[in-house]
Amino acid sequence: MLSEADTLKILIVAGGMVVFAYVWLTVLAGRRSKLWAIPPFPLLFVPFHFQKAASPFMLALLGGSVAGGAVALHRVFDNPAVPYEKTIDGEIHLVLTGVPDFDYAVLKTKTDPKYKVLFLANPDVTDDTLKIVAEMKGLRELDLHDTKITDAGLATLRQLPALQELNLANTAVTDEGFVKHLREVESLMKLDATGTNLSRAVLVEWKKLKTGRRYVN
């Protein structure tokens, strides 16, 4: 995300480039004729004597491009994300990551088994949220990284019979909760445990229980 402070700094630098380019252009134009140095004639000097004016002109162009790019990036990343659904080969992928103040009760209307992928990596997602997610029985992939779920939430995830891929990165789940609630879930094949308290020993043991399982930690 490009913050307002960062955007302002870039705009100041870009503005300085443009100002310097204009002064440089004015000096070059004035050497040709004092008349050319009177505003706005330095700008008119460019098309008439482009070879001499090329360097300051390109600097000004670069400064303008940097400023425009910074503003564009700030507008893109400063806008809150919105819920996004996409159908791929008949499967519905629902993206809620980054959506602020979302009413997760809406997920009660998303129980069609065509909903296969759910990105739900938001800091306001809790174990209670997963009680709603548990009604989405067709889910194959679930992203919960950087949420506030705990071992209690893992118990709820047992209710997803088709779940194959699960991202638990940077959550508070533990070995005890994983072993108790998810280790024996036959459908689960891929797990992201980066930044969690899940030990390598527990993950290796889980992987050995079924051929093809993978994990990251």
N, C-alpha and C positions, 0 to 999 in steps of 0.2 A: 504494500500500500504506500502510495506517495502522499505524505502528510501535507497539510497546508504550509507548515514551516519549511519543509523541504522544497515544496513548489515555489514558495516565495524566494528562497535562496537561489534557486535555479533561474527564476525570472530576473533577479537582480544581476546575476552574472551575465545572462543573455542580454539584458538591457545595457549593461556596460559595454558589451561587445558591439552592439549597434551604435551606441554613442561614440565609442572610439573609432568605429568605421566611418561615421559621418564626419568627425573631426579630421580624420586622415584624408578623406575624400575632399574636404574643403581646402586643406593645405595643398593637395595636388592640383585642384582646380584653380586655386589662387596663383600658383606658379605659372599657369598658362595665361591667366588674365585675372586682374582684380575683380572684374565683373562676375566671373564664374564663381567667386568666393562669396558672393552676396546671396543669402537664402532667398528662394529655394533653388537657385541656379546650380549649386553643386549636384543636385539630383539630376538635373538636365545634362550635366557634364558627362554622366555615365554613357548614354547612348551615342553621344557625339565623339567621345574619346574613350571607348570601352577598354582599349588595350592598357591605357594608363590607369583607368579606374577599376580594372578587374579585381585587384587584390582587396581594396576596401569594400567593394561591392559584394564579393564572395563572403567576407567576414560578416557583413551586415546580414546577408542571407542566412549564414550559419546561425547567427544569434537569433534571428527570427524563427528559424526552424526549431532551435532548442527551446525557445519560449513556448512555441505552439505545441511541441511534443509534451512539455511538462504540464501544460494546462489540460491537454487531452488525456494524459495518463491519470492526472488527479481526478478528472471528472469520471473516468471509467471506474477507478478503484474506490472512489469516495462514495459512489452510489451503492446502497445496500443491495445484496443479492435478493432475488425473488424466487419463489418455488418454481421448479423446472421439471417437466415431465417429457420423456422422450421414449418413443416406441422403437425397439430394435428387434427385428425378426419376430414380431408378435409379443415380445416381452416389454413391459413398462419399467423404465428406470426413473426413479423419483429422487431429485436432488434438493435437499433442504439445508445443506451445509452453508453457513454464512447468512442464512435468513434470520433477521433479528425479530424477536418478539413473536415468533410463530406460534399459533394455537395448535398444539399437537393433537388435540381432540379431532382435528380434521382427518387424521389418519384412520379414524373409525370408518370413514367412507372409502378407504383404499384397501378393502379386504379381498378384492378380486384377485384370484390366483395368478393373474397375468402380471401383477406387481412382483418383480423378481429382484430388483436392486434398489436399495435405499441408502442414500448418503445422509447421515444424520449427525455429523460431527460438529455439534454446537455445545458451548459451555453450560447451557441451561437444560441440557438433556440429563435426566436423572433416572433412577430405578423406576420411579412411577411412570415416566414416559414409556419405558419398555413394556409396561403392562398393556399399553395401547398397541405398540408395535407387535406384540405377541399375537394379535388377531390377524396379522398379515401372513397367513400360513404358507403362501407361495414364495416367500423371500428366499433367495439363493445366496445373496451377498448383502452384508450389512456393515456399514462404516460408522463406528462409534468413537473414533479417536478424539482425544481432548474433551471428552464428556465427563460428567460427574457420576458415572455409574460405579457400582461397587459389586461385591460378591453376590449381594441380594439380587442384583440385576441379572447376573449370570443364571440364576435359578429360573428366571422368567424366560430367558432365551432357549431353554430346553423345550419350550412350547412351539418352536419353529422347526417343523419336521424336515424341511427342505434346505435348511441353512448349510451352505458349504464353505463360504468365505466370511471371515469375521475380522474386523480391524478394532483392536482394543488398545491401540497405542496411546500412551500417556493417560491411562486411567488408573483407578485405585484398586484394581482387582488383584487378588493374591493367589498363591499356590493352593491354599486350602479351598478357596471358592471354586477355582478352576477344576481341581481334582474332584470335588464333590458334585459339581453341576454340569461340567462340559466334557470332561475327559472321555466319558463313555458315549457321547453323542455320535452315532455312526456316520451321520451325513457330513459332519464338519471335517473339511480337508485342508483348509488353508487358514492360517492364523497370523496376525501381526500383533506381536506383544512388545513392540519397541517402547522403551520408557516405562514399563510396568514393573511390578515386583515378582512377576512370574520367573521362576528360576530355570536355568538351562536344563537342569536334571528333569524337571517336571515336563518341559516341552519335548525333550528327547524321548522320554517314556511315552508321551502321548503320540508322537510321530511313529514310534515303533508298533503301536497297536494296530495300524492299518497302512498297507502299502499305498504310496502316492501322497501321503500327507506332507505338507510343507509348513514351515513357520519362519518368522523373522523376529529377532529380538536384539 
